[in-house]
């Protein structure tokens, strides 16, 4: 698998394919606030959630985030 590193400013976006947009909403100290704009059928999960699910036995599945919490 290949990787790509980019430097972007707040408010700038990067497209993944034709219908997924990743936008840097804010930078707070060492943390970036990233917004994902994608079709509802595309799962966007934090790596720690995926790792936790893989490690758990009989996990309840992916965690969903409501539209109001997603910003």
LOGU-776564 format. One record per residue: residue in three letters; chain; y, x, z of N, C-alpha, C in turn. Coordinates in pm, 1 decimal. Example, Ala and Ser with C-alpha at 12.3 -4.5 7.8 and 13.67 -1.06 7.14 Angstrom:
BEGIN
<rest:ALA	kette:A	nnorth:-569.0	neast:1319.0	nup:780.0	canorth:-450.0	caeast:1230.0	caup:780.0	cnorth:-330.0	ceast:1320.0	cup:780.0>
<rest:SER	kette:A	nnorth:-225.0	neast:1285.0	nup:708.0	canorth:-106.0	caeast:1367.0	caup:714.0	cnorth:3.0	ceast:1290.0	cup:787.0>
//
This chain:
BEGIN
<rest:UNK	kette:A	nnorth:-116.7	neast:83.9	nup:0.0	canorth:0.0	caeast:0.0	caup:0.0	cnorth:124.5	ceast:89.5	cup:0.0>
<rest:UNK	kette:A	nnorth:223.0	neast:50.1	nup:-75.3	canorth:347.5	caeast:127.3	caup:-84.9	cnorth:454.4	ceast:64.8	cup:3.8>
<rest:UNK	kette:A	nnorth:553.6	neast:142.5	nup:39.8	canorth:663.5	caeast:94.2	caup:122.2	cnorth:797.7	ceast:124.6	cup:57.7>
<rest:UNK	kette:A	nnorth:898.7	neast:53.5	nup:101.5	canorth:1033.9	caeast:71.8	caup:51.3	cnorth:1129.8	ceast:63.8	cup:168.3>
<rest:UNK	kette:A	nnorth:1216.8	neast:161.4	nup:181.7	canorth:1319.4	caeast:160.0	caup:286.2	cnorth:1455.2	ceast:144.5	cup:221.3>
<rest:UNK	kette:A	nnorth:1535.5	neast:54.0	nup:275.8	canorth:1668.4	caeast:28.2	caup:222.6	cnorth:1770.7	ceast:28.9	cup:334.7>
<rest:UNK	kette:A	nnorth:1891.4	neast:66.7	nup:302.7	canorth:2003.6	caeast:51.2	caup:394.7	cnorth:2087.7	ceast:-63.4	cup:341.1>
<rest:UNK	kette:A	nnorth:2108.1	neast:-164.0	nup:424.2	canorth:2188.2	caeast:-278.6	caup:382.8	cnorth:2290.5	ceast:-310.6	cup:490.0>
<rest:UNK	kette:A	nnorth:2397.7	neast:-374.1	nup:449.4	canorth:2504.2	caeast:-413.5	caup:542.0	cnorth:2481.5	ceast:-556.6	cup:588.5>
<rest:UNK	kette:A	nnorth:2544.2	neast:-592.6	nup:698.6	canorth:2537.0	caeast:-729.1	caup:750.0	cnorth:2583.7	ceast:-824.6	cup:640.4>
<rest:UNK	kette:A	nnorth:2506.4	neast:-928.5	nup:619.3	canorth:2538.2	caeast:-1027.9	caup:516.4	cnorth:2470.8	ceast:-1000.4	cup:383.5>
<rest:UNK	kette:A	nnorth:2419.8	neast:-880.0	nup:364.2	canorth:2349.5	caeast:-848.1	caup:239.4	cnorth:2205.5	ceast:-896.5	cup:247.1>
<rest:UNK	kette:A	nnorth:2147.2	neast:-921.5	nup:130.1	canorth:2011.0	caeast:-973.1	caup:121.6	cnorth:1925.2	ceast:-885.6	cup:31.9>
<rest:UNK	kette:A	nnorth:1795.3	neast:-897.4	nup:53.0	canorth:1694.6	caeast:-833.7	caup:-31.2	cnorth:1599.0	ceast:-943.6	cup:-73.0>
<rest:UNK	kette:A	nnorth:1560.3	neast:-946.3	nup:-198.8	canorth:1465.9	caeast:-1046.1	caup:-247.0	cnorth:1326.5	ceast:-986.8	cup:-256.2>
<rest:UNK	kette:A	nnorth:1227.6	neast:-1066.5	nup:-216.6	canorth:1087.1	caeast:-1031.7	caup:-230.0	cnorth:1028.8	ceast:-1134.0	cup:-326.2>
<rest:UNK	kette:A	nnorth:994.6	neast:-1090.1	nup:-444.2	canorth:951.3	caeast:-1185.9	caup:-546.3	cnorth:1069.0	ceast:-1271.4	cup:-589.0>
<rest:UNK	kette:A	nnorth:1038.0	neast:-1390.7	nup:-638.0	canorth:1142.3	caeast:-1479.8	caup:-688.7	cnorth:1198.2	ceast:-1576.6	cup:-585.9>
<rest:UNK	kette:A	nnorth:1123.3	neast:-1600.9	nup:-476.1	canorth:1165.6	caeast:-1708.9	caup:-388.0	cnorth:1169.5	ceast:-1674.1	cup:-239.1>
<rest:UNK	kette:A	nnorth:1169.1	neast:-1546.0	nup:-206.0	canorth:1180.7	caeast:-1505.2	caup:-65.8	cnorth:1300.9	ceast:-1412.7	cup:-52.5>
<rest:UNK	kette:A	nnorth:1393.2	neast:-1451.7	nup:35.5	canorth:1513.4	caeast:-1371.2	caup:58.7	cnorth:1514.7	ceast:-1326.3	cup:204.5>
<rest:UNK	kette:A	nnorth:1543.7	neast:-1199.2	nup:226.5	canorth:1554.2	caeast:-1142.1	caup:360.1	cnorth:1698.8	ceast:-1097.2	cup:377.2>
<rest:UNK	kette:A	nnorth:1765.6	neast:-1150.9	nup:478.8	canorth:1908.5	caeast:-1123.7	caup:499.6	cnorth:1932.2	ceast:-1061.3	cup:637.0>
<rest:UNK	kette:A	nnorth:2015.2	neast:-959.4	nup:640.8	canorth:2056.3	caeast:-900.9	caup:768.3	cnorth:2173.1	ceast:-985.3	cup:818.3>
<rest:UNK	kette:A	nnorth:2148.6	neast:-1062.2	nup:925.6	canorth:2250.8	caeast:-1152.7	caup:978.5	cnorth:2347.1	ceast:-1083.3	cup:1072.6>
<rest:UNK	kette:A	nnorth:2295.8	neast:-989.4	nup:1153.1	canorth:2379.7	caeast:-919.8	caup:1250.7	cnorth:2308.9	ceast:-792.8	cup:1296.4>
<rest:UNK	kette:A	nnorth:2386.8	neast:-702.7	nup:1352.6	canorth:2331.8	caeast:-583.3	caup:1416.3	cnorth:2390.1	ceast:-578.8	cup:1556.3>
<rest:UNK	kette:A	nnorth:2301.1	neast:-570.9	nup:1654.8	canorth:2342.0	caeast:-567.5	caup:1795.6	cnorth:2280.8	ceast:-443.4	cup:1858.5>
<rest:UNK	kette:A	nnorth:2359.6	neast:-339.0	nup:1870.9	canorth:2306.4	caeast:-213.2	caup:1923.2	cnorth:2203.6	ceast:-156.9	cup:1826.7>
<rest:UNK	kette:A	nnorth:2082.0	neast:-135.7	nup:1875.7	canorth:1974.0	caeast:-83.3	caup:1791.7	cnorth:1892.4	ceast:-193.4	cup:1725.3>
<rest:UNK	kette:A	nnorth:1927.3	neast:-319.1	nup:1749.8	canorth:1850.8	caeast:-432.1	caup:1696.4	cnorth:1921.9	ceast:-498.1	cup:1580.0>
<rest:UNK	kette:A	nnorth:1844.1	neast:-534.8	nup:1480.5	canorth:1895.5	caeast:-609.2	caup:1366.7	cnorth:1845.1	ceast:-752.6	cup:1376.2>
<rest:UNK	kette:A	nnorth:1931.4	neast:-847.4	nup:1346.1	canorth:1892.3	caeast:-987.7	caup:1338.4	cnorth:1866.7	ceast:-1015.5	cup:1191.3>
<rest:UNK	kette:A	nnorth:1742.1	neast:-1051.0	nup:1161.2	canorth:1700.4	caeast:-1068.9	caup:1022.2	cnorth:1666.5	ceast:-1214.7	cup:998.8>
<rest:UNK	kette:A	nnorth:1715.4	neast:-1268.8	nup:889.5	canorth:1689.8	caeast:-1408.7	caup:853.5	cnorth:1601.9	ceast:-1410.0	cup:729.0>
<rest:UNK	kette:A	nnorth:1495.1	neast:-1490.2	nup:734.6	canorth:1404.4	caeast:-1505.0	caup:621.5	cnorth:1424.9	ceast:-1641.8	cup:560.9>
<rest:UNK	kette:A	nnorth:1452.6	neast:-1645.9	nup:432.6	canorth:1466.7	caeast:-1771.7	caup:360.6	cnorth:1350.8	ceast:-1775.7	cup:261.7>
<rest:UNK	kette:A	nnorth:1254.9	neast:-1865.4	nup:288.0	canorth:1133.1	caeast:-1869.9	caup:207.8	cnorth:1081.3	ceast:-2013.0	cup:202.3>
<rest:UNK	kette:A	nnorth:996.3	neast:-2042.5	nup:105.1	canorth:934.2	caeast:-2175.0	caup:100.5	cnorth:855.7	ceast:-2200.7	cup:228.9>
<rest:UNK	kette:A	nnorth:844.6	neast:-2325.3	nup:268.5	canorth:777.3	caeast:-2361.4	caup:393.5	cnorth:631.3	ceast:-2318.2	cup:399.0>
<rest:UNK	kette:A	nnorth:567.3	neast:-2303.2	nup:283.6	canorth:426.0	caeast:-2265.5	caup:284.6	cnorth:403.8	ceast:-2115.2	cup:302.9>
<rest:UNK	kette:A	nnorth:510.6	neast:-2036.9	nup:312.1	canorth:500.8	caeast:-1892.8	caup:334.8	cnorth:510.9	ceast:-1866.4	cup:484.5>
<rest:UNK	kette:A	nnorth:410.4	neast:-1800.9	nup:542.2	canorth:414.3	caeast:-1764.9	caup:683.9	cnorth:494.8	ceast:-1637.3	cup:700.3>
<rest:UNK	kette:A	nnorth:585.1	neast:-1637.6	nup:795.8	canorth:660.6	caeast:-1518.2	caup:832.7	cnorth:633.4	ceast:-1496.7	cup:981.8>
<rest:UNK	kette:A	nnorth:559.3	neast:-1391.7	nup:1013.2	canorth:519.0	caeast:-1365.9	caup:1150.4	cnorth:560.5	ceast:-1225.9	cup:1192.7>
<rest:UNK	kette:A	nnorth:599.8	neast:-1212.7	nup:1315.1	canorth:630.6	caeast:-1082.6	caup:1374.8	cnorth:498.6	ceast:-1005.5	cup:1388.7>
<rest:UNK	kette:A	nnorth:501.7	neast:-874.8	nup:1364.7	canorth:380.5	caeast:-792.7	caup:1371.4	cnorth:310.0	ceast:-805.2	cup:1506.1>
<rest:UNK	kette:A	nnorth:385.7	neast:-811.0	nup:1614.4	canorth:323.9	caeast:-820.5	caup:1746.5	cnorth:244.1	ceast:-949.8	cup:1763.0>
<rest:UNK	kette:A	nnorth:285.4	neast:-1057.3	nup:1697.7	canorth:212.0	caeast:-1184.4	caup:1703.6	cnorth:80.0	ceast:-1171.5	cup:1627.2>
<rest:UNK	kette:A	nnorth:85.3	neast:-1110.6	nup:1509.6	canorth:-34.8	caeast:-1093.5	caup:1428.9	cnorth:-134.7	ceast:-1004.2	cup:1501.8>
<rest:UNK	kette:A	nnorth:-86.9	neast:-895.7	nup:1561.6	canorth:-173.3	caeast:-804.3	caup:1635.4	cnorth:-234.4	ceast:-873.7	cup:1755.6>
<rest:UNK	kette:A	nnorth:-154.5	neast:-952.4	nup:1826.7	canorth:-202.0	caeast:-1025.4	caup:1945.0	cnorth:-309.9	ceast:-1126.3	cup:1906.5>
<rest:UNK	kette:A	nnorth:-290.1	neast:-1197.5	nup:1795.6	canorth:-388.0	caeast:-1295.2	caup:1749.9	cnorth:-518.7	ceast:-1228.1	cup:1712.2>
<rest:UNK	kette:A	nnorth:-511.7	neast:-1114.1	nup:1646.0	canorth:-631.9	caeast:-1043.0	caup:1604.7	cnorth:-710.1	ceast:-993.2	cup:1726.1>
<rest:UNK	kette:A	nnorth:-639.0	neast:-956.9	nup:1832.0	canorth:-703.3	caeast:-904.2	caup:1951.6	cnorth:-759.7	ceast:-1013.9	cup:2040.7>
<rest:UNK	kette:A	nnorth:-703.8	neast:-1133.7	nup:2033.9	canorth:-750.1	caeast:-1240.8	caup:2122.4	cnorth:-877.2	ceast:-1304.5	cup:2067.6>
<rest:UNK	kette:A	nnorth:-962.1	neast:-1346.4	nup:2157.2	canorth:-1083.9	caeast:-1415.7	caup:2119.7	cnorth:-1057.3	ceast:-1564.7	cup:2132.6>
<rest:UNK	kette:A	nnorth:-1082.6	neast:-1638.5	nup:2024.8	canorth:-1060.0	caeast:-1782.2	caup:2027.6	cnorth:-913.9	ceast:-1818.9	cup:2036.5>
<rest:UNK	kette:A	nnorth:-826.1	neast:-1738.8	nup:1971.8	canorth:-682.8	caeast:-1766.4	caup:1973.9	cnorth:-651.2	ceast:-1901.1	cup:1913.6>
<rest:UNK	kette:A	nnorth:-536.3	neast:-1952.7	nup:1946.5	canorth:-497.9	caeast:-2085.3	caup:1900.1	cnorth:-433.2	ceast:-2084.0	cup:1763.1>
<rest:UNK	kette:A	nnorth:-419.8	neast:-1968.0	nup:1700.0	canorth:-361.6	caeast:-1961.5	caup:1566.7	cnorth:-217.1	ceast:-1917.5	cup:1571.3>
<rest:UNK	kette:A	nnorth:-152.6	neast:-1912.6	nup:1454.5	canorth:-14.8	caeast:-1864.9	caup:1444.6	cnorth:82.3	ceast:-1949.0	cup:1526.3>
<rest:UNK	kette:A	nnorth:185.4	neast:-1884.8	nup:1573.2	canorth:291.4	caeast:-1952.7	caup:1646.6	cnorth:393.8	ceast:-1999.6	cup:1545.0>
<rest:UNK	kette:A	nnorth:431.4	neast:-2126.7	nup:1551.8	canorth:533.2	caeast:-2175.0	caup:1458.9	cnorth:667.2	ceast:-2183.1	cup:1530.2>
<rest:UNK	kette:A	nnorth:772.7	neast:-2167.5	nup:1452.6	canorth:907.9	caeast:-2171.6	caup:1505.5	cnorth:978.6	ceast:-2288.5	cup:1440.3>
<rest:UNK	kette:A	nnorth:1042.7	neast:-2372.7	nup:1519.8	canorth:1111.1	caeast:-2488.5	caup:1463.4	cnorth:1233.8	ceast:-2444.0	cup:1384.2>
<rest:UNK	kette:A	nnorth:1276.9	neast:-2529.2	nup:1293.8	canorth:1394.3	caeast:-2497.6	caup:1211.7	cnorth:1515.9	ceast:-2469.9	cup:1298.6>
<rest:UNK	kette:A	nnorth:1533.4	neast:-2541.5	nup:1406.7	canorth:1651.4	caeast:-2522.6	caup:1490.5	cnorth:1648.8	ceast:-2386.7	cup:1557.9>
<rest:UNK	kette:A	nnorth:1531.3	neast:-2335.4	nup:1593.4	canorth:1522.2	caeast:-2204.2	caup:1657.8	cnorth:1530.7	ceast:-2092.3	cup:1556.7>
<rest:UNK	kette:A	nnorth:1495.1	neast:-2119.4	nup:1430.8	canorth:1494.5	caeast:-2015.1	caup:1329.0	cnorth:1635.1	ceast:-1977.7	cup:1284.3>
<rest:UNK	kette:A	nnorth:1732.6	neast:-2063.1	nup:1310.3	canorth:1871.4	caeast:-2032.3	caup:1279.3	cnorth:1902.1	ceast:-2060.5	cup:1140.3>
//
